[in-house]
Amino acid sequence: MNDKTIYLDHAATTFMLPEVKEAMMPFLSENNKYGNPSSIHSFGRESKIAIEKSRKTIATLLKTSPAQIFFTSGGTESDNTAIISTYFSYKFSAIITSKLEHHAVLHAANFLNQHFGVTILYVEIDQNGTISMIDFENKLKQNPHSLVSLMHGNNEVGNSINLLSIGLLCKQYHCIFHSDTVQTMGHYGFDLSQTPVDFVVGAAHKFHGPKGIGFLYINQNITIQPFIYGGSQERNMRGGTENIAAIVGMAKALEIAQNNLESNTHHLISLKRYFMTEIKKLLPTIRFNGNCESESHSLSHIVNVAFPSTDIDEMLLFKFDINKICVSGGSACTSGALGGSHVLNAIYGDNDILPSVRFSFCSYTTKDDIDNVLNVIKSIYKL
């Protein structure tokens, strides 16, 4: 058994960096930094300045204007705001999406379908979960002026899309384009000034920031109603007193991630290659779910592995856990200890119920960590 616990579930959440905590602490402990940002006195102005400085930092990193960044509680709220508020503002009749989307998107779409009759159109996908661009354009042709919601990087299998290609097609058919970018924010270099997308989102805890804070980018050409009412905060877009410390921490975390993007990406690609090569040597019959084997169409920090079916399928995650390996499960089946993955079920259906495990790395994951995980796999499968 390992001496230390190895955490390979960074697609779920990441630890907070010391530099981020340090940036947040003044707004959690110092006497002159607890003012309400809506107050006009000196304490309030101190808080307001911190918020606007953070907004400017995030906007600069994403190559957009601060006026297009709105703070939220995280990715789920941002996705819901983009989808539901856009409906109330534009009354589109159809939403074009995929069955691989995060539940923050799928459940919001279902809400609009059930309560307002919005048609949900799912783009066809192939055996790796890649969306069909032919089918996508056909749906756009048949349903112009719709809302499109396709995630930039899938949180389970790591598939990625080309924002530029999708965005240009959406623009051609006068569709509003929302992309869930939670898994790519901090892992990808965004230039929103040159990207035809109307909404992107960020959640700080995915890039070593605090939990419970995120943001929504709204293209200046889009005007939507608020999702949360009750105050004039966020330029009347989201009522509620701001979480100042978390906002400051998120800006710091994204700044660190973007400043180290090139070296981090190189490190993650190297780790991913090594892990996939070595695990294939141990278990030649494994399958990598999604586009994991494609560096151009897959996220560098996610590997989703379908293990050979044995009598330990139901206990696989438990065996990783007792060996101090933190990973996430996902299976095309809808029962059992591994639970059901709507993503794998959409790709493979009910015909392939191999036990699947998602391994997700961060820039602080080491080759020694990978070697320890490989040794645990040897032990689990008695190799």
Contacts in CASP RR format, 6 or more apart in sequence:
PFRMAT RR
TARGET T0000
AUTHOR 0000-0000-0000
METHOD contacts of the structure
MODEL  1
MNDKTIYLDHAATTFMLPEVKEAMMPFLSENNKYGNPSSIHSFGRESKIA
IEKSRKTIATLLKTSPAQIFFTSGGTESDNTAIISTYFSYKFSAIITSKL
EHHAVLHAANFLNQHFGVTILYVEIDQNGTISMIDFENKLKQNPHSLVSL
MHGNNEVGNSINLLSIGLLCKQYHCIFHSDTVQTMGHYGFDLSQTPVDFV
VGAAHKFHGPKGIGFLYINQNITIQPFIYGGSQERNMRGGTENIAAIVGM
AKALEIAQNNLESNTHHLISLKRYFMTEIKKLLPTIRFNGNCESESHSLS
HIVNVAFPSTDIDEMLLFKFDINKICVSGGSACTSGALGGSHVLNAIYGD
NDILPSVRFSFCSYTTKDDIDNVLNVIKSIYKL
1 322 0 8 1.000
1 323 0 8 1.000
1 324 0 8 1.000
2 323 0 8 1.000
2 324 0 8 1.000
2 325 0 8 1.000
2 372 0 8 1.000
2 376 0 8 1.000
4 324 0 8 1.000
5 324 0 8 1.000
5 325 0 8 1.000
5 326 0 8 1.000
6 324 0 8 1.000
6 325 0 8 1.000
6 326 0 8 1.000
6 369 0 8 1.000
6 372 0 8 1.000
6 373 0 8 1.000
7 15 0 8 1.000
7 326 0 8 1.000
8 325 0 8 1.000
8 326 0 8 1.000
8 327 0 8 1.000
8 359 0 8 1.000
8 360 0 8 1.000
8 361 0 8 1.000
8 365 0 8 1.000
8 369 0 8 1.000
8 373 0 8 1.000
9 326 0 8 1.000
9 327 0 8 1.000
9 328 0 8 1.000
9 358 0 8 1.000
9 360 0 8 1.000
10 301 0 8 1.000
10 360 0 8 1.000
10 361 0 8 1.000
10 362 0 8 1.000
10 365 0 8 1.000
11 155 0 8 1.000
11 156 0 8 1.000
11 183 0 8 1.000
11 206 0 8 1.000
11 301 0 8 1.000
11 302 0 8 1.000
11 328 0 8 1.000
11 358 0 8 1.000
11 360 0 8 1.000
12 328 0 8 1.000
12 360 0 8 1.000
13 205 0 8 1.000
13 206 0 8 1.000
13 211 0 8 1.000
14 205 0 8 1.000
14 206 0 8 1.000
14 207 0 8 1.000
14 208 0 8 1.000
14 209 0 8 1.000
14 362 0 8 1.000
15 208 0 8 1.000
16 205 0 8 1.000
16 208 0 8 1.000
16 209 0 8 1.000
16 210 0 8 1.000
16 253 0 8 1.000
17 208 0 8 1.000
17 209 0 8 1.000
17 252 0 8 1.000
17 253 0 8 1.000
17 256 0 8 1.000
19 252 0 8 1.000
19 256 0 8 1.000
20 208 0 8 1.000
20 209 0 8 1.000
20 210 0 8 1.000
20 249 0 8 1.000
20 252 0 8 1.000
20 253 0 8 1.000
20 256 0 8 1.000
23 248 0 8 1.000
23 249 0 8 1.000
23 251 0 8 1.000
23 252 0 8 1.000
24 210 0 8 1.000
24 245 0 8 1.000
24 246 0 8 1.000
24 248 0 8 1.000
24 249 0 8 1.000
24 252 0 8 1.000
25 245 0 8 1.000
26 33 0 8 1.000
27 33 0 8 1.000
27 34 0 8 1.000
27 47 0 8 1.000
27 50 0 8 1.000
27 244 0 8 1.000
27 245 0 8 1.000
27 248 0 8 1.000
28 245 0 8 1.000
32 42 0 8 1.000
32 43 0 8 1.000
32 46 0 8 1.000
33 43 0 8 1.000
33 46 0 8 1.000
33 47 0 8 1.000
33 50 0 8 1.000
33 244 0 8 1.000
34 43 0 8 1.000
34 47 0 8 1.000
35 43 0 8 1.000
35 44 0 8 1.000
35 46 0 8 1.000
35 47 0 8 1.000
36 43 0 8 1.000
36 44 0 8 1.000
36 47 0 8 1.000
36 241 0 8 1.000
37 44 0 8 1.000
37 47 0 8 1.000
37 48 0 8 1.000
37 51 0 8 1.000
37 233 0 8 1.000
37 241 0 8 1.000
37 242 0 8 1.000
37 244 0 8 1.000
38 44 0 8 1.000
38 48 0 8 1.000
38 232 0 8 1.000
38 233 0 8 1.000
38 241 0 8 1.000
39 45 0 8 1.000
39 47 0 8 1.000
47 242 0 8 1.000
47 244 0 8 1.000
50 244 0 8 1.000
50 247 0 8 1.000
50 248 0 8 1.000
51 71 0 8 1.000
51 242 0 8 1.000
51 244 0 8 1.000
51 247 0 8 1.000
51 248 0 8 1.000
52 66 0 8 1.000
53 251 0 8 1.000
54 247 0 8 1.000
54 248 0 8 1.000
54 249 0 8 1.000
54 250 0 8 1.000
54 251 0 8 1.000
55 66 0 8 1.000
55 69 0 8 1.000
55 71 0 8 1.000
55 247 0 8 1.000
55 251 0 8 1.000
56 66 0 8 1.000
57 251 0 8 1.000
57 252 0 8 1.000
57 254 0 8 1.000
57 255 0 8 1.000
58 66 0 8 1.000
58 69 0 8 1.000
58 215 0 8 1.000
58 250 0 8 1.000
58 251 0 8 1.000
58 254 0 8 1.000
59 65 0 8 1.000
59 66 0 8 1.000
59 68 0 8 1.000
59 69 0 8 1.000
61 190 0 8 1.000
61 254 0 8 1.000
61 255 0 8 1.000
61 258 0 8 1.000
62 69 0 8 1.000
62 190 0 8 1.000
62 191 0 8 1.000
62 192 0 8 1.000
62 200 0 8 1.000
62 217 0 8 1.000
63 190 0 8 1.000
63 191 0 8 1.000
63 192 0 8 1.000
63 193 0 8 1.000
63 194 0 8 1.000
64 192 0 8 1.000
64 193 0 8 1.000
64 217 0 8 1.000
65 220 0 8 1.000
67 220 0 8 1.000
67 235 0 8 1.000
68 192 0 8 1.000
68 217 0 8 1.000
68 218 0 8 1.000
68 219 0 8 1.000
68 220 0 8 1.000
69 215 0 8 1.000
69 216 0 8 1.000
69 217 0 8 1.000
70 215 0 8 1.000
70 216 0 8 1.000
70 217 0 8 1.000
70 218 0 8 1.000
70 234 0 8 1.000
70 235 0 8 1.000
70 237 0 8 1.000
70 238 0 8 1.000
71 213 0 8 1.000
71 214 0 8 1.000
71 215 0 8 1.000
71 234 0 8 1.000
71 238 0 8 1.000
71 242 0 8 1.000
71 243 0 8 1.000
71 247 0 8 1.000
72 78 0 8 1.000
72 81 0 8 1.000
72 201 0 8 1.000
72 213 0 8 1.000
72 214 0 8 1.000
72 215 0 8 1.000
72 216 0 8 1.000
72 238 0 8 1.000
73 212 0 8 1.000
73 213 0 8 1.000
73 214 0 8 1.000
73 243 0 8 1.000
74 201 0 8 1.000
74 202 0 8 1.000
74 203 0 8 1.000
74 204 0 8 1.000
74 212 0 8 1.000
74 213 0 8 1.000
74 214 0 8 1.000
74 215 0 8 1.000
75 104 0 8 1.000
75 180 0 8 1.000
75 182 0 8 1.000
75 201 0 8 1.000
75 202 0 8 1.000
75 203 0 8 1.000
75 214 0 8 1.000
76 104 0 8 1.000
77 214 0 8 1.000
77 216 0 8 1.000
77 227 0 8 1.000
78 199 0 8 1.000
78 201 0 8 1.000
78 202 0 8 1.000
78 203 0 8 1.000
78 214 0 8 1.000
78 215 0 8 1.000
78 216 0 8 1.000
79 102 0 8 1.000
79 104 0 8 1.000
79 105 0 8 1.000
79 108 0 8 1.000
79 149 0 8 1.000
79 178 0 8 1.000
79 180 0 8 1.000
79 201 0 8 1.000
80 104 0 8 1.000
80 108 0 8 1.000
80 227 0 8 1.000
81 216 0 8 1.000
81 224 0 8 1.000
81 227 0 8 1.000
81 238 0 8 1.000
82 149 0 8 1.000
82 178 0 8 1.000
82 198 0 8 1.000
82 199 0 8 1.000
82 201 0 8 1.000
82 216 0 8 1.000
82 218 0 8 1.000
82 224 0 8 1.000
83 95 0 8 1.000
83 105 0 8 1.000
83 108 0 8 1.000
83 109 0 8 1.000
83 112 0 8 1.000
83 147 0 8 1.000
83 149 0 8 1.000
83 178 0 8 1.000
84 108 0 8 1.000
84 111 0 8 1.000
84 112 0 8 1.000
84 227 0 8 1.000
85 224 0 8 1.000
85 225 0 8 1.000
85 226 0 8 1.000
85 227 0 8 1.000
86 92 0 8 1.000
86 147 0 8 1.000
86 176 0 8 1.000
86 178 0 8 1.000
86 199 0 8 1.000
86 222 0 8 1.000
86 224 0 8 1.000
87 112 0 8 1.000
87 116 0 8 1.000
87 118 0 8 1.000
87 147 0 8 1.000
88 224 0 8 1.000
88 225 0 8 1.000
89 223 0 8 1.000
89 224 0 8 1.000
89 225 0 8 1.000
90 145 0 8 1.000
90 147 0 8 1.000
90 176 0 8 1.000
90 224 0 8 1.000
92 118 0 8 1.000
92 145 0 8 1.000
92 146 0 8 1.000
92 147 0 8 1.000
92 176 0 8 1.000
93 118 0 8 1.000
93 119 0 8 1.000
93 143 0 8 1.000
93 146 0 8 1.000
94 118 0 8 1.000
94 119 0 8 1.000
94 120 0 8 1.000
94 121 0 8 1.000
94 143 0 8 1.000
94 146 0 8 1.000
94 147 0 8 1.000
95 109 0 8 1.000
95 112 0 8 1.000
95 118 0 8 1.000
95 119 0 8 1.000
95 120 0 8 1.000
95 121 0 8 1.000
95 146 0 8 1.000
95 147 0 8 1.000
95 148 0 8 1.000
95 149 0 8 1.000
96 121 0 8 1.000
96 123 0 8 1.000
96 136 0 8 1.000
96 139 0 8 1.000
96 140 0 8 1.000
96 143 0 8 1.000
96 146 0 8 1.000
96 147 0 8 1.000
96 148 0 8 1.000
96 149 0 8 1.000
96 150 0 8 1.000
96 175 0 8 1.000
97 105 0 8 1.000
97 106 0 8 1.000
97 109 0 8 1.000
97 120 0 8 1.000
97 121 0 8 1.000
97 122 0 8 1.000
97 123 0 8 1.000
97 148 0 8 1.000
97 149 0 8 1.000
97 150 0 8 1.000
98 122 0 8 1.000
98 123 0 8 1.000
98 125 0 8 1.000
98 131 0 8 1.000
98 150 0 8 1.000
98 151 0 8 1.000
98 346 0 8 1.000
99 106 0 8 1.000
99 122 0 8 1.000
99 125 0 8 1.000
99 342 0 8 1.000
99 343 0 8 1.000
99 346 0 8 1.000
100 125 0 8 1.000
100 129 0 8 1.000
100 151 0 8 1.000
100 154 0 8 1.000
100 156 0 8 1.000
100 157 0 8 1.000
100 159 0 8 1.000
100 343 0 8 1.000
100 346 0 8 1.000
100 347 0 8 1.000
101 149 0 8 1.000
101 150 0 8 1.000
101 151 0 8 1.000
101 180 0 8 1.000
102 151 0 8 1.000
102 155 0 8 1.000
102 180 0 8 1.000
102 182 0 8 1.000
103 342 0 8 1.000
104 180 0 8 1.000
105 149 0 8 1.000
105 151 0 8 1.000
105 178 0 8 1.000
105 180 0 8 1.000
106 342 0 8 1.000
109 118 0 8 1.000
109 120 0 8 1.000
109 149 0 8 1.000
110 120 0 8 1.000
112 118 0 8 1.000
113 119 0 8 1.000
113 120 0 8 1.000
119 143 0 8 1.000
121 139 0 8 1.000
121 143 0 8 1.000
121 146 0 8 1.000
123 131 0 8 1.000
123 132 0 8 1.000
123 135 0 8 1.000
123 136 0 8 1.000
123 139 0 8 1.000
123 150 0 8 1.000
124 131 0 8 1.000
124 132 0 8 1.000
124 135 0 8 1.000
125 131 0 8 1.000
125 132 0 8 1.000
125 346 0 8 1.000
125 347 0 8 1.000
126 132 0 8 1.000
127 347 0 8 1.000
127 348 0 8 1.000
128 159 0 8 1.000
128 290 0 8 1.000
128 291 0 8 1.000
128 347 0 8 1.000
129 157 0 8 1.000
129 159 0 8 1.000
129 290 0 8 1.000
129 291 0 8 1.000
129 346 0 8 1.000
129 347 0 8 1.000
130 159 0 8 1.000
130 290 0 8 1.000
130 291 0 8 1.000
130 297 0 8 1.000
131 150 0 8 1.000
131 161 0 8 1.000
133 165 0 8 1.000
133 169 0 8 1.000
136 166 0 8 1.000
136 169 0 8 1.000
137 169 0 8 1.000
140 146 0 8 1.000
140 148 0 8 1.000
140 169 0 8 1.000
140 170 0 8 1.000
140 172 0 8 1.000
140 173 0 8 1.000
140 175 0 8 1.000
141 173 0 8 1.000
143 175 0 8 1.000
144 173 0 8 1.000
144 174 0 8 1.000
144 175 0 8 1.000
145 173 0 8 1.000
145 174 0 8 1.000
145 175 0 8 1.000
146 173 0 8 1.000
146 175 0 8 1.000
146 176 0 8 1.000
147 175 0 8 1.000
147 176 0 8 1.000
147 178 0 8 1.000
148 166 0 8 1.000
148 167 0 8 1.000
148 170 0 8 1.000
148 175 0 8 1.000
148 176 0 8 1.000
148 177 0 8 1.000
148 178 0 8 1.000
149 178 0 8 1.000
149 179 0 8 1.000
149 180 0 8 1.000
150 161 0 8 1.000
150 166 0 8 1.000
150 177 0 8 1.000
150 179 0 8 1.000
151 161 0 8 1.000
151 179 0 8 1.000
151 180 0 8 1.000
151 181 0 8 1.000
151 182 0 8 1.000
151 183 0 8 1.000
152 160 0 8 1.000
152 161 0 8 1.000
152 163 0 8 1.000
152 179 0 8 1.000
152 180 0 8 1.000
152 181 0 8 1.000
152 183 0 8 1.000
152 184 0 8 1.000
152 188 0 8 1.000
152 200 0 8 1.000
153 159 0 8 1.000
153 160 0 8 1.000
153 161 0 8 1.000
153 180 0 8 1.000
153 181 0 8 1.000
153 183 0 8 1.000
153 184 0 8 1.000
153 299 0 8 1.000
154 160 0 8 1.000
154 183 0 8 1.000
154 299 0 8 1.000
154 302 0 8 1.000
154 343 0 8 1.000
155 182 0 8 1.000
155 183 0 8 1.000
155 302 0 8 1.000
156 289 0 8 1.000
156 302 0 8 1.000
156 304 0 8 1.000
156 330 0 8 1.000
156 341 0 8 1.000
156 343 0 8 1.000
156 344 0 8 1.000
156 358 0 8 1.000
157 289 0 8 1.000
157 290 0 8 1.000
157 291 0 8 1.000
157 292 0 8 1.000
157 298 0 8 1.000
157 302 0 8 1.000
157 304 0 8 1.000
157 343 0 8 1.000
157 344 0 8 1.000
157 347 0 8 1.000
157 358 0 8 1.000
158 183 0 8 1.000
158 290 0 8 1.000
158 291 0 8 1.000
158 292 0 8 1.000
158 298 0 8 1.000
158 299 0 8 1.000
158 302 0 8 1.000
158 304 0 8 1.000
159 290 0 8 1.000
159 291 0 8 1.000
159 297 0 8 1.000
159 298 0 8 1.000
159 299 0 8 1.000
160 184 0 8 1.000
160 291 0 8 1.000
160 297 0 8 1.000
160 298 0 8 1.000
160 299 0 8 1.000
161 179 0 8 1.000
163 179 0 8 1.000
163 195 0 8 1.000
163 197 0 8 1.000
164 195 0 8 1.000
164 196 0 8 1.000
166 177 0 8 1.000
166 179 0 8 1.000
167 177 0 8 1.000
167 195 0 8 1.000
167 196 0 8 1.000
167 197 0 8 1.000
168 196 0 8 1.000
170 176 0 8 1.000
170 177 0 8 1.000
170 196 0 8 1.000
171 177 0 8 1.000
171 196 0 8 1.000
176 198 0 8 1.000
176 199 0 8 1.000
176 222 0 8 1.000
177 196 0 8 1.000
177 197 0 8 1.000
177 198 0 8 1.000
177 199 0 8 1.000
178 197 0 8 1.000
178 198 0 8 1.000
178 199 0 8 1.000
179 197 0 8 1.000
179 199 0 8 1.000
179 200 0 8 1.000
179 201 0 8 1.000
180 201 0 8 1.000
181 188 0 8 1.000
181 190 0 8 1.000
181 200 0 8 1.000
181 201 0 8 1.000
181 202 0 8 1.000
182 201 0 8 1.000
182 202 0 8 1.000
182 203 0 8 1.000
182 206 0 8 1.000
183 206 0 8 1.000
183 299 0 8 1.000
183 302 0 8 1.000
184 299 0 8 1.000
185 200 0 8 1.000
185 201 0 8 1.000
185 202 0 8 1.000
185 203 0 8 1.000
185 206 0 8 1.000
185 207 0 8 1.000
185 254 0 8 1.000
186 206 0 8 1.000
186 207 0 8 1.000
186 254 0 8 1.000
186 257 0 8 1.000
186 258 0 8 1.000
186 261 0 8 1.000
187 207 0 8 1.000
187 257 0 8 1.000
187 261 0 8 1.000
187 264 0 8 1.000
187 265 0 8 1.000
187 268 0 8 1.000
187 299 0 8 1.000
187 300 0 8 1.000
187 301 0 8 1.000
188 261 0 8 1.000
189 258 0 8 1.000
189 261 0 8 1.000
190 200 0 8 1.000
192 200 0 8 1.000
192 217 0 8 1.000
192 219 0 8 1.000
197 219 0 8 1.000
198 218 0 8 1.000
198 219 0 8 1.000
198 221 0 8 1.000
198 222 0 8 1.000
199 216 0 8 1.000
199 217 0 8 1.000
199 218 0 8 1.000
199 219 0 8 1.000
199 222 0 8 1.000
200 216 0 8 1.000
200 217 0 8 1.000
201 214 0 8 1.000
201 215 0 8 1.000
201 216 0 8 1.000
201 217 0 8 1.000
202 214 0 8 1.000
202 215 0 8 1.000
202 216 0 8 1.000
203 212 0 8 1.000
203 213 0 8 1.000
203 214 0 8 1.000
204 210 0 8 1.000
204 211 0 8 1.000
204 212 0 8 1.000
204 213 0 8 1.000
204 214 0 8 1.000
204 246 0 8 1.000
204 249 0 8 1.000
204 250 0 8 1.000
204 253 0 8 1.000
204 254 0 8 1.000
205 211 0 8 1.000
205 212 0 8 1.000
205 213 0 8 1.000
207 253 0 8 1.000
207 254 0 8 1.000
207 257 0 8 1.000
208 253 0 8 1.000
208 256 0 8 1.000
208 257 0 8 1.000
208 362 0 8 1.000
209 249 0 8 1.000
209 250 0 8 1.000
209 252 0 8 1.000
209 253 0 8 1.000
210 245 0 8 1.000
210 246 0 8 1.000
210 249 0 8 1.000
210 250 0 8 1.000
210 253 0 8 1.000
212 243 0 8 1.000
212 246 0 8 1.000
213 243 0 8 1.000
213 246 0 8 1.000
213 247 0 8 1.000
213 249 0 8 1.000
213 250 0 8 1.000
214 250 0 8 1.000
215 250 0 8 1.000
218 224 0 8 1.000
218 237 0 8 1.000
226 236 0 8 1.000
226 237 0 8 1.000
226 238 0 8 1.000
226 239 0 8 1.000
227 237 0 8 1.000
227 238 0 8 1.000
228 238 0 8 1.000
228 239 0 8 1.000
228 240 0 8 1.000
229 239 0 8 1.000
230 239 0 8 1.000
230 240 0 8 1.000
231 239 0 8 1.000
231 240 0 8 1.000
232 239 0 8 1.000
233 239 0 8 1.000
233 240 0 8 1.000
233 241 0 8 1.000
233 242 0 8 1.000
234 242 0 8 1.000
257 264 0 8 1.000
260 363 0 8 1.000
263 363 0 8 1.000
264 363 0 8 1.000
265 300 0 8 1.000
267 363 0 8 1.000
268 300 0 8 1.000
268 301 0 8 1.000
268 361 0 8 1.000
268 362 0 8 1.000
268 363 0 8 1.000
268 365 0 8 1.000
269 295 0 8 1.000
269 300 0 8 1.000
271 361 0 8 1.000
271 365 0 8 1.000
271 367 0 8 1.000
271 370 0 8 1.000
272 292 0 8 1.000
272 300 0 8 1.000
272 301 0 8 1.000
272 303 0 8 1.000
272 361 0 8 1.000
274 367 0 8 1.000
274 370 0 8 1.000
275 303 0 8 1.000
275 359 0 8 1.000
275 370 0 8 1.000
275 373 0 8 1.000
275 374 0 8 1.000
276 288 0 8 1.000
276 292 0 8 1.000
276 293 0 8 1.000
276 303 0 8 1.000
278 370 0 8 1.000
278 374 0 8 1.000
279 286 0 8 1.000
279 305 0 8 1.000
279 374 0 8 1.000
279 377 0 8 1.000
280 286 0 8 1.000
282 374 0 8 1.000
282 377 0 8 1.000
282 378 0 8 1.000
282 381 0 8 1.000
282 383 0 8 1.000
283 307 0 8 1.000
283 308 0 8 1.000
283 377 0 8 1.000
283 381 0 8 1.000
283 383 0 8 1.000
285 308 0 8 1.000
286 305 0 8 1.000
286 306 0 8 1.000
286 307 0 8 1.000
286 308 0 8 1.000
287 305 0 8 1.000
287 306 0 8 1.000
287 354 0 8 1.000
288 303 0 8 1.000
288 304 0 8 1.000
288 305 0 8 1.000
288 306 0 8 1.000
289 304 0 8 1.000
289 305 0 8 1.000
289 306 0 8 1.000
289 344 0 8 1.000
289 347 0 8 1.000
289 356 0 8 1.000
290 298 0 8 1.000
290 304 0 8 1.000
290 347 0 8 1.000
291 297 0 8 1.000
291 298 0 8 1.000
292 298 0 8 1.000
292 302 0 8 1.000
292 303 0 8 1.000
292 304 0 8 1.000
301 360 0 8 1.000
301 361 0 8 1.000
301 362 0 8 1.000
302 358 0 8 1.000
302 359 0 8 1.000
302 360 0 8 1.000
302 361 0 8 1.000
303 358 0 8 1.000
303 359 0 8 1.000
303 360 0 8 1.000
304 330 0 8 1.000
304 356 0 8 1.000
304 357 0 8 1.000
304 358 0 8 1.000
304 359 0 8 1.000
305 356 0 8 1.000
305 357 0 8 1.000
305 358 0 8 1.000
305 359 0 8 1.000
306 352 0 8 1.000
306 354 0 8 1.000
306 355 0 8 1.000
306 356 0 8 1.000
307 313 0 8 1.000
307 316 0 8 1.000
307 354 0 8 1.000
307 355 0 8 1.000
307 356 0 8 1.000
307 357 0 8 1.000
308 354 0 8 1.000
309 353 0 8 1.000
309 354 0 8 1.000
309 355 0 8 1.000
310 381 0 8 1.000
312 319 0 8 1.000
312 380 0 8 1.000
313 338 0 8 1.000
313 355 0 8 1.000
314 336 0 8 1.000
314 337 0 8 1.000
314 338 0 8 1.000
315 337 0 8 1.000
316 337 0 8 1.000
316 338 0 8 1.000
316 355 0 8 1.000
316 357 0 8 1.000
316 380 0 8 1.000
317 327 0 8 1.000
317 329 0 8 1.000
317 337 0 8 1.000
317 338 0 8 1.000
317 357 0 8 1.000
318 337 0 8 1.000
319 380 0 8 1.000
320 326 0 8 1.000
320 327 0 8 1.000
320 357 0 8 1.000
320 376 0 8 1.000
320 380 0 8 1.000
323 376 0 8 1.000
323 379 0 8 1.000
323 380 0 8 1.000
325 372 0 8 1.000
325 373 0 8 1.000
325 376 0 8 1.000
327 357 0 8 1.000
327 358 0 8 1.000
327 359 0 8 1.000
327 360 0 8 1.000
328 357 0 8 1.000
328 358 0 8 1.000
328 360 0 8 1.000
329 338 0 8 1.000
329 339 0 8 1.000
329 341 0 8 1.000
329 356 0 8 1.000
329 357 0 8 1.000
329 358 0 8 1.000
330 338 0 8 1.000
330 339 0 8 1.000
330 340 0 8 1.000
330 341 0 8 1.000
330 344 0 8 1.000
330 355 0 8 1.000
330 356 0 8 1.000
330 357 0 8 1.000
330 358 0 8 1.000
331 338 0 8 1.000
331 339 0 8 1.000
331 340 0 8 1.000
331 341 0 8 1.000
331 344 0 8 1.000
331 353 0 8 1.000
331 354 0 8 1.000
331 355 0 8 1.000
331 356 0 8 1.000
332 340 0 8 1.000
332 341 0 8 1.000
332 344 0 8 1.000
332 345 0 8 1.000
332 347 0 8 1.000
332 348 0 8 1.000
332 349 0 8 1.000
332 350 0 8 1.000
332 351 0 8 1.000
332 352 0 8 1.000
332 353 0 8 1.000
332 354 0 8 1.000
332 356 0 8 1.000
333 339 0 8 1.000
333 340 0 8 1.000
333 345 0 8 1.000
333 350 0 8 1.000
333 353 0 8 1.000
334 340 0 8 1.000
334 345 0 8 1.000
338 355 0 8 1.000
338 356 0 8 1.000
341 356 0 8 1.000
344 356 0 8 1.000
359 373 0 8 1.000
377 383 0 8 1.000
END
